[in-house]
Amino acid sequence: MLGDRLPEFTEEERTLVKGSSDFFGLNTYTSNLVQPGGNDEFNGKVKTTFTRKDGSQLGTQADVPWLQDYPDGFRELLNYIWKTYKKPIYVTENGFSVKGEANEKPEEAVNDTGRVDYFCGYTNALLRAVNEDGVDVRSYLAWSLLDNFEWAEGYRVRYGVTFVDFTTQKRYPKASSKFLAQWYQSAL
C-alpha cells in the first residue's frame, strides 16, 4: 500500500536494525471487525465496524464513536504480538471514556461503573494471556490517572480514574481508581 513511499535501507542498515528492539510498547483501547473496501490509508484501506453480522455490538459504547470495550480482542492482540515478535510487551496506554461523564457532577462521575467494567474485562484478559497463553507482559498502564485535556477532544471527554474539577483543580478518586489499586496489589 505504501509502495515507493517506504524508505530504502542498505543491507548494512537492515542488519543493524533487525532484531534491535528490546520490547514492544503498546497503546491500545479497542478492537474492530474489519471488512474489505475501505479507502482510508490510516485504517489500512479496510472498513471497520463494531457491529457483528447478527446486528449485535462487540461491547459497550464509550463516549467517543471509535471506542467500544471488547476484552477478548485485547487478549487476541497480546497473543498476536507475542507470537509475531517474541518480545516482552509493555502496555503503556489503555482506557475508556464513560458516555456522558463530562456532563456529570463529581459525586455522579466517581461512580464510573462503565470504566470499572472495562478495566475488569481488560485486566482479566491480560491475566489470561499471561497465565494461560504464556504471553510475556511486563506492565499495564491505565489511561489516565487524571481527567485531562485530550488532544482530539479537549476537555469534553474524560478518561481519568480521578475526576478533576477543571475550574478548582480539586480531585475526586473514581471507583475505577479503587478497582485498579486493588488489581495492581493482587497482581504483584
Secondary structure as a PSIPRED ss2 file (coil, helix, strand):
# PSIPRED VFORMAT (PSIPRED V4.0)

   1 M C   1.000  0.000  0.000
   2 L C   1.000  0.000  0.000
   3 G H   0.000  1.000  0.000
   4 D H   0.000  1.000  0.000
   5 R H   0.000  1.000  0.000
   6 L C   1.000  0.000  0.000
   7 P C   1.000  0.000  0.000
   8 E C   1.000  0.000  0.000
   9 F C   1.000  0.000  0.000
  10 T C   1.000  0.000  0.000
  11 E H   0.000  1.000  0.000
  12 E H   0.000  1.000  0.000
  13 E H   0.000  1.000  0.000
  14 R H   0.000  1.000  0.000
  15 T H   0.000  1.000  0.000
  16 L H   0.000  1.000  0.000
  17 V H   0.000  1.000  0.000
  18 K C   1.000  0.000  0.000
  19 G C   1.000  0.000  0.000
  20 S C   1.000  0.000  0.000
  21 S C   1.000  0.000  0.000
  22 D C   1.000  0.000  0.000
  23 F C   1.000  0.000  0.000
  24 F E   0.000  0.000  1.000
  25 G E   0.000  0.000  1.000
  26 L E   0.000  0.000  1.000
  27 N E   0.000  0.000  1.000
  28 T C   1.000  0.000  0.000
  29 Y C   1.000  0.000  0.000
  30 T C   1.000  0.000  0.000
  31 S C   1.000  0.000  0.000
  32 N C   1.000  0.000  0.000
  33 L E   0.000  0.000  1.000
  34 V E   0.000  0.000  1.000
  35 Q E   0.000  0.000  1.000
  36 P E   0.000  0.000  1.000
  37 G C   1.000  0.000  0.000
  38 G C   1.000  0.000  0.000
  39 N C   1.000  0.000  0.000
  40 D C   1.000  0.000  0.000
  41 E H   0.000  1.000  0.000
  42 F H   0.000  1.000  0.000
  43 N H   0.000  1.000  0.000
  44 G C   1.000  0.000  0.000
  45 K C   1.000  0.000  0.000
  46 V E   0.000  0.000  1.000
  47 K E   0.000  0.000  1.000
  48 T E   0.000  0.000  1.000
  49 T E   0.000  0.000  1.000
  50 F C   1.000  0.000  0.000
  51 T E   0.000  0.000  1.000
  52 R C   1.000  0.000  0.000
  53 K C   1.000  0.000  0.000
  54 D C   1.000  0.000  0.000
  55 G C   1.000  0.000  0.000
  56 S C   1.000  0.000  0.000
  57 Q E   0.000  0.000  1.000
  58 L C   1.000  0.000  0.000
  59 G C   1.000  0.000  0.000
  60 T C   1.000  0.000  0.000
  61 Q E   0.000  0.000  1.000
  62 A C   1.000  0.000  0.000
  63 D C   1.000  0.000  0.000
  64 V C   1.000  0.000  0.000
  65 P C   1.000  0.000  0.000
  66 W C   1.000  0.000  0.000
  67 L C   1.000  0.000  0.000
  68 Q E   0.000  0.000  1.000
  69 D C   1.000  0.000  0.000
  70 Y C   1.000  0.000  0.000
  71 P H   0.000  1.000  0.000
  72 D H   0.000  1.000  0.000
  73 G H   0.000  1.000  0.000
  74 F H   0.000  1.000  0.000
  75 R H   0.000  1.000  0.000
  76 E H   0.000  1.000  0.000
  77 L H   0.000  1.000  0.000
  78 L H   0.000  1.000  0.000
  79 N H   0.000  1.000  0.000
  80 Y H   0.000  1.000  0.000
  81 I H   0.000  1.000  0.000
  82 W H   0.000  1.000  0.000
  83 K H   0.000  1.000  0.000
  84 T H   0.000  1.000  0.000
  85 Y H   0.000  1.000  0.000
  86 K C   1.000  0.000  0.000
  87 K C   1.000  0.000  0.000
  88 P C   1.000  0.000  0.000
  89 I E   0.000  0.000  1.000
  90 Y E   0.000  0.000  1.000
  91 V E   0.000  0.000  1.000
  92 T E   0.000  0.000  1.000
  93 E E   0.000  0.000  1.000
  94 N E   0.000  0.000  1.000
  95 G C   1.000  0.000  0.000
  96 F C   1.000  0.000  0.000
  97 S C   1.000  0.000  0.000
  98 V C   1.000  0.000  0.000
  99 K C   1.000  0.000  0.000
 100 G C   1.000  0.000  0.000
 101 E H   0.000  1.000  0.000
 102 A H   0.000  1.000  0.000
 103 N H   0.000  1.000  0.000
 104 E C   1.000  0.000  0.000
 105 K C   1.000  0.000  0.000
 106 P H   0.000  1.000  0.000
 107 E H   0.000  1.000  0.000
 108 E H   0.000  1.000  0.000
 109 A H   0.000  1.000  0.000
 110 V C   1.000  0.000  0.000
 111 N C   1.000  0.000  0.000
 112 D C   1.000  0.000  0.000
 113 T H   0.000  1.000  0.000
 114 G H   0.000  1.000  0.000
 115 R H   0.000  1.000  0.000
 116 V H   0.000  1.000  0.000
 117 D H   0.000  1.000  0.000
 118 Y H   0.000  1.000  0.000
 119 F H   0.000  1.000  0.000
 120 C H   0.000  1.000  0.000
 121 G H   0.000  1.000  0.000
 122 Y H   0.000  1.000  0.000
 123 T H   0.000  1.000  0.000
 124 N H   0.000  1.000  0.000
 125 A H   0.000  1.000  0.000
 126 L H   0.000  1.000  0.000
 127 L H   0.000  1.000  0.000
 128 R H   0.000  1.000  0.000
 129 A H   0.000  1.000  0.000
 130 V H   0.000  1.000  0.000
 131 N H   0.000  1.000  0.000
 132 E C   1.000  0.000  0.000
 133 D C   1.000  0.000  0.000
 134 G C   1.000  0.000  0.000
 135 V C   1.000  0.000  0.000
 136 D C   1.000  0.000  0.000
 137 V E   0.000  0.000  1.000
 138 R E   0.000  0.000  1.000
 139 S E   0.000  0.000  1.000
 140 Y E   0.000  0.000  1.000
 141 L E   0.000  0.000  1.000
 142 A E   0.000  0.000  1.000
 143 W C   1.000  0.000  0.000
 144 S C   1.000  0.000  0.000
 145 L C   1.000  0.000  0.000
 146 L C   1.000  0.000  0.000
 147 D C   1.000  0.000  0.000
 148 N C   1.000  0.000  0.000
 149 F C   1.000  0.000  0.000
 150 E E   0.000  0.000  1.000
 151 W C   1.000  0.000  0.000
 152 A C   1.000  0.000  0.000
 153 E C   1.000  0.000  0.000
 154 G E   0.000  0.000  1.000
 155 Y C   1.000  0.000  0.000
 156 R C   1.000  0.000  0.000
 157 V C   1.000  0.000  0.000
 158 R C   1.000  0.000  0.000
 159 Y C   1.000  0.000  0.000
 160 G C   1.000  0.000  0.000
 161 V C   1.000  0.000  0.000
 162 T E   0.000  0.000  1.000
 163 F E   0.000  0.000  1.000
 164 V E   0.000  0.000  1.000
 165 D C   1.000  0.000  0.000
 166 F C   1.000  0.000  0.000
 167 T C   1.000  0.000  0.000
 168 T C   1.000  0.000  0.000
 169 Q C   1.000  0.000  0.000
 170 K C   1.000  0.000  0.000
 171 R E   0.000  0.000  1.000
 172 Y E   0.000  0.000  1.000
 173 P E   0.000  0.000  1.000
 174 K C   1.000  0.000  0.000
 175 A H   0.000  1.000  0.000
 176 S H   0.000  1.000  0.000
 177 S H   0.000  1.000  0.000
 178 K H   0.000  1.000  0.000
 179 F H   0.000  1.000  0.000
 180 L H   0.000  1.000  0.000
 181 A H   0.000  1.000  0.000
 182 Q H   0.000  1.000  0.000
 183 W H   0.000  1.000  0.000
 184 Y H   0.000  1.000  0.000
 185 Q H   0.000  1.000  0.000
 186 S H   0.000  1.000  0.000
 187 A H   0.000  1.000  0.000
 188 L C   1.000  0.000  0.000
